[in-house]
Structure formats: C-alpha cells, structure tokens
C-alpha cells in the first residue's frame, strides 16, 4: 500500500471509532505454537524441513454488562471438540464460563496435525500446544481494558477466492471488527471470511501460517495492536485463487499477495466502519448429530473420539452479539451454499460466520448435494447431520 493511501486509511479508521462504549472492555494476547526442530511435522506430510514463519494462538477477550467472551484462533488445520472441552475447563475463570470460550482453527494446512488424523504430533508438542492455548486465553482476560469498537463488512477482492467443487458459489462477504483503547491506540482487529489457508498447498515442506500470517502482519503494521483471523464457511472447496493459465502457483510471493489483498480490503472497509455499542450476549445450543458415513466412524476410532464411534456427535453451536455485531459459530467446514443460507438467517448489521469453532466435523454437505465417492464426502459425518444442523441454526436464531 502506498504511504499516502495508508495515512488516509488510518485517518478514516480513527474517525470511525466512537467514544468509549458503555462499559465495553477488550483484551488481546498472542501465544506461540510453533514446533521445535525435533517436533516438526505438517498435517498430512511426514517430512518437514523447517519453519518459514511462526504459528500462533491469538485470543480476543470482550467484556460488557458483566458478560465475558473469548475468541481464540489457532494456526492449525482443525481441533476436535472432545479434546477442546478439557482445554475450555482449564481456561475458565470467575466470570468466564467454559461455554463462553470459543476455540477456532484458521484451517492452516501447513501446521502440525494436533487432531491425529494424519501423522499426529509428539506428546511434548501437544502438551505445549495445550498450555499455550490456556495461557493465552487467560492473558487476554487479564489484559481487558476500556475500549471502543467499530465494525464493517467488505467484499473480498478479485483474484483471491475460488470454489473448486461448485464454481461460482462463493460467499464474498468479509467482516472486520476493530477495538481501540481510551487513547485511541489499537488493541485488536478481528477479520472473518471464508478461504482455505492453503496457498502453499499440501506438498511443500515448511511450517507456515500461510496467507493468514501475511494478513495479520499487514494489519498490525498499518494499525498497531494485534490482528486475528477466523475462517468462515469454507467447505467444498473454497480455496485461494492462485490459478494462472489453469495451473496453481504455489510460491511465497503468491501467498503474500493474497494475504495482503485481504488486509487491504479490511483496511478500506474500516474507513467507513460504524461504531459498535450495546450489550454483549451469548446463546449456546448443544445438540447430538447423527453419523451415517462409515468412513467417519473409522476416523473416530483413529482419533479416539467416542461420540464419532457411537455415531452420536456431541456438538454445539452458538450466537454471540455485541450491539449491532452478530457472530454465529460452525463446528466444521460448512459448504458455502449453506453458509450463505446461514448468513441470511442473521440479523446483525455486521455479521461474522465463525467456521471450525469448538470442533472439526469435516465437510458439512447438504443432502441434495451429497456425492458418494467424492473427496469431501469421505470427510463428512453424512447428509443427515448437516440437515439437522441447519434446523438447529433456525432454532438458535429464532427462524
């Protein structure tokens, strides 16, 4: 971004922020989850040569009207709900119940496999990973301070996102929330949209946060504070548009281009961001979803997840509201057609669709589009789970 354009953007962001809200507080913390040299592994690849850029967990705490919420995003491909429940219990504290802690995966494909679906991770790495999540959540709450907020929606820039499964069906809406302290200094920026974090693909041998790393760094350089990215309804396969002349270009330069393009769109949106004030609320809806895919049952045995084996998934969805901002969680990779349907149920002025949050149920595919033998279907609990999930969203959101 040119220097003069950056200054104009910063001025616009500062003017958009309201005076301190009625009791709103915000706190942020960042923890390191980069593997040590003797712990290197990448998702579905046994060989790893080193670290290109660090992996992190980023926690944003919000508090208003005696309600506290934490959104923590981690640079991994996904995290299983049965493993996260204990982490939430460890991170809870007075005023912060476990169900108000939301653990989200950026869906980075070039990070260690903490789920155990592919090669797994050494016990020492997993123990340190878990400690980092708990410590970062607690630190974000400890860092709470009076804050003011502004939010905006934006259209994803061209040449950034494609849908390999259903070309043309893409949710091109992104959302951004910015929080500043009493002196006008940035505390945190939260960005949300749908896109697999896999510009570098599944065969390169380096640990990397992929495009979210460049996105966050660009926002922090422009605004200060700490930036967090939470993915959206990225199922089937909403991926980076790094395709030229029919071939995918997997380079660090292309990863940087896409990350910075997303950052530029978010920065431009913040120039017209609307003030956010009002109460903070949380609604959580637990449920049991069926599994009718035998391959998913076998996967449950591999990751030692009893509810998958018993074909009765113990999951939850939630709604978080902060004034005009509405957030809804997804426990996996919802196909974009259904993501757009979910967005249509929402009533906030600025809506965040938080994918891969508190669980990773794989691809959530509508019954009328379940294609036996296709890649996404292999990693899905089955069409009945998705059908029930969408009904539960209607109940959660009063539709």
N, C-alpha and C positions, 0 to 999 in steps of 0.2 A: 504494500500500500504506500502511495506517495506520502511524504511528510505532511504536506498541506492538507491532504484528504484525511489523514489520521487526526490532525488537530481539529478539523471541523467535526469529525465523528465524535471525538472526546467531548467537545463543547456541547454537542447535541445530547450526549448521554448525561452530562452533568445537569443540563437544563431540564431533562425529562424526569429527574428524580424528585419526589415530593419531599416535604418536610418530614421529620421523624414521625412515624406512624404511632398509632395508639397502642403503645406497649410492645411493638414488634421488636424482636431481637434476632440476631443472626450470628452464627459462629461457623468457622470452617477449619478443617485440619487436613493435612496430607500425610500419608504413610507410605513407606517404600515396601514393595512386594517383589522387587527384582531378585531372581535367584542368584545364589552364589555360584562361582565357577564349577564346584563339584555337585551342583544341584540342577544344572542346565538340562531342560527338556522343553519341547514345544508340542502342545496338543497332540496331534496325530503323527508327529515325526520324532523318531527315536534319537536322531543325531542333531546336535546343536553346537554351533561353533563359537558363540559368544553373545554379547549384548550390544545391540545397536543404540538403543535408548531405553531409559528405565521404565519400569512398570510401577503403578501406584494405586492406592486406595484413596479416594477423595470423599470426605464426609462434610455435608452441609447440614447444620442444625438450625431449625427455626423454632421460635417460641413466641406465642401471643395468647392472651386471655387464659394463662396457666396451662396451655397445651403445648407440648414439645414434640417435634418430629425430627428425625434424622434420615437424610437420603445419602447413602454411601455407594459410590460407583467404583468398581474394581476392574482393573485390566486383566480379565480372564475371559475365556470363551463362554463360561457359564458356571453356576453354582447350584447344587442340588438342595432342595428345600429341607430334606431330612437332616442335612449337615448344618444348615443355617439356623435351625431352631435353637440349637445349643449356643451358637455364637450370639444370637439375639438375647438369650437369657444372661449371658456373661456381660453383655454391653449395657444391659438395663441399669437404671439408677433412679433415685427418687424423682418423680415427675416424668419419667421416660419409660413407659411400659414396653415390653418386647414388641407388641404389635404396632408400635409407632416407629420402629426401626425398619427401614427398607434397604435391603442389600441388592444392588443392581450390578449386572455384568455388562461391560462395554462390548462384549462379544468379540474380543480381540483374538484372532486365530493364531497369532504368533506369541502365545503366552503359555505357561505351564498348565497341564491338564489336572486341575485340582479336583475334578469330578471323578477321575479314574476311568473314564470311558475309553481312552486310548492307552497311553503308556503310564498314566498316573504320575505321581511325584514322590520324591524321597520323603519319609516321615518327618525329617528335620525341616524340610521346606514347608510342608503343610502346617507343622506346629508354629513356625514363624509367621506364616501367612495368616493363620487364625489370630495370633497375638496382635499382629499389625492392624487387622480389621477392628478388633475390640478396642485397642488403644486409641486408634484414630477416631472412632465414634465418640469415645469418652472425651477426647481432647476437643472435638468440635463443640460438644456441650459446654465444656469448661471455658471455651472461648466466646460464648454468647455475649453480645453487647447490643446496645440500642442501634437500630438500623432503620433505613428507609429503602423502599423497594420500587422497582418499575419492571414492567413486562411487555413483551411484544411477540407477535407472530411474524414469520417471514417465509418467503418462497425459496426453496432450495435452488441454488444457482445452476445454470445449464452445465452439462458435461460433468456431473458429479454422481448421479444415481441412475441405475437401471434395474429392471426386473427380468431375470433370466427365465423364470418359469412362465410368467404371464406378461410379455412385453406391453408396456403402456399403462399397466396398473401400478401406479406409484403414488404414495402419499407424499406430495411435495411440500407439505407444511412443516416448518420448524418453529420452535418456540424458545424464547430466551427470557430468563429472569435475572435481574441484577440487583445486588444489595450493597449499600454503602453505609459507612458509619456516620456519626454526628458531624464529623469534619469534612464529609464529602469524599472520603477515601474509599476505594473499592474494598469490599470484604470478599465477595464471591460473585461469580457468574455461572449460571446453570443453563446449559444448552441441551435441547432434546429434538431428535429427528431419527428417522429410520434408515440405517445403512449398515450392512455387514462391515466390520472392521478388518478387511482382508485385501487391501490394495496389493500387498506383497504376496498374497496367495498362500498356498499350503505346502510349498516345497522349499522356500528359502530357509537357510539355517540359522537366522539370527533372531534373538529375542527383541521384540519391538511392540510398542503400543499402537503401531500403525497410524492411520490418519488422526485418531483422537489425540495422539501426542502432539502433532503439529497444530491441531485446532486449539487445544488448551494453551500451548505456548504462545500462539499468536494473540489470543485474547488477553493473556496475562501481560504480555509486552505492551499491548495497546491500552489496557485499562488498569493494570495492577490487580492486587488481590489474587485469589485462586479460582481457576476455572474447572468446571466439572461437566462431563458429557455423559448423558444417559440415552441409550439407544431406544428405538421405538418398535413399531410393528414391522419387523424386517423379514418375516418369513417368506419363503418360496420364490426366488432368491433375490432379495433386494440387496444389491451389491454396488460397489463403486464403479462408476463409468470410466474405466481406464482402457477402453477399447478403441483402437485405431486401425482402420482398414481390416476389420474383422479379427484382429489379434489383441490380446490383453497385454498391456505394457506394465510390467511389474518392476518398478525402479523406485529408489528413494525420492527421486525428483518428482515422480508422479504422485507418490504418497504425500509429499509436502504440498504439491499443487492442490490436491483435493482437500486436504486439511485446512489450508489457508483460504480456499474458496468458501468453505463452510463458515470459517471465522469471519470473513469479510461480510457475508450475508447477515450474520448475527450482529455484527457491529453496526451495519447500516440500519438494521431494524431498531436498535437501541436508541438511535437518534430520534425516533418517533414513539418511543416506549411510553406507555401510560402508567401513572402512579398506581401502586397497589396498596390498599389498606383494608382493614376489616378483620374479622375473626379468623382464627385458624381452627380447622376441624378435621377429624379423621373418622372414616367409616370403614370397618373391616368386615368382610364376608367370607367365613370359612365354608368349605364345601368338600364333597367327595366326588371325584370324577372317575368314570369307568375307563378301563384299558381293554380294548378289543383288538390289539395288534400283538401277535405272539412275539415278534421281534423286540417289542418294547418290554415284555415280560423278561425275556432273556437278558436285555440290557439291565433290568433291575437286579438280576442275580449278579451281574458283573460288578455293579457299583454298590451292591449290598444294601439295596433300598427295599424294605419290606412291603411298603404300600404299592410299589410297582409290581412286585412279585404276586401280591394278593389281588391285583387288578382293581384296587380302590385307592386312587391317588388322594392323599390328604393335602389340599392346597388352599390358597386364599387369594382373594382379590381385594383391592382397597381403593378408596377415594380420599384424596387429601385436597382441602380447599383453603386457600388464603385469599380472602376477599374475592376479587374477580378472577383469580387464577385457580384452575381446576386441574388436578392430576389424577390419573387412573392407572393402576398397575396391571401388568400382564405377566403371568408366570411361565413365560416361554416365548416362542417365536410365532406370533400371530401373522397369518398371511395378510398382505396389505389390503385386500378387498374387505376383510373383516375389520382391519384396523380403521379403515375409512368408515365402516358401519359403526364402530365403537365411537369414533370421533363425532359422528352425527348424533349420538345419544348425549353428548356432553353439552353443558350449558354455560360454561365459563367464557369470559371474554378472551382469555389466553389459555389454551388447553395443552397439557403435557401428557403424552401417552408413553408410560414408562415400561418398556419391554424388559424381559429377562430379570424380573424383580421378584426376589424371595423364592425363586425356583427356576428350573430349566426343564420344561416338559417337552422340549424339542419343537417340531413344527405343528402348529395348531391349524388344521386344514378343514374347511367346510365339507360337509358330507357330499354335496353335489359336485365336488371337485377332487374327491379322493381317488387318485390314480394308482391302482395297485402296481407294485413293482418299481415305482419311481423313487428317486433318492429321498425326497422329502418325506414320503410316506413311510419309508423304513425307520425314520427317526421321529415317529409320531405316536402318541397314545391311541390314535384312531379317531374316526369321524364323530363318534358319539360323545367323546369328551369335549370336542370343540362345540358341538351343538348345545350341550348342557352349559358350557362356559358362557356362551353368548346369552343364554337365558338368564344366567346369574348376573351378567352385567346389566341387563334390563331391570332386574330387581334392585341391584345396588344403586342404580342411577334413577330409580323411580319412573322407568319407562314401561 
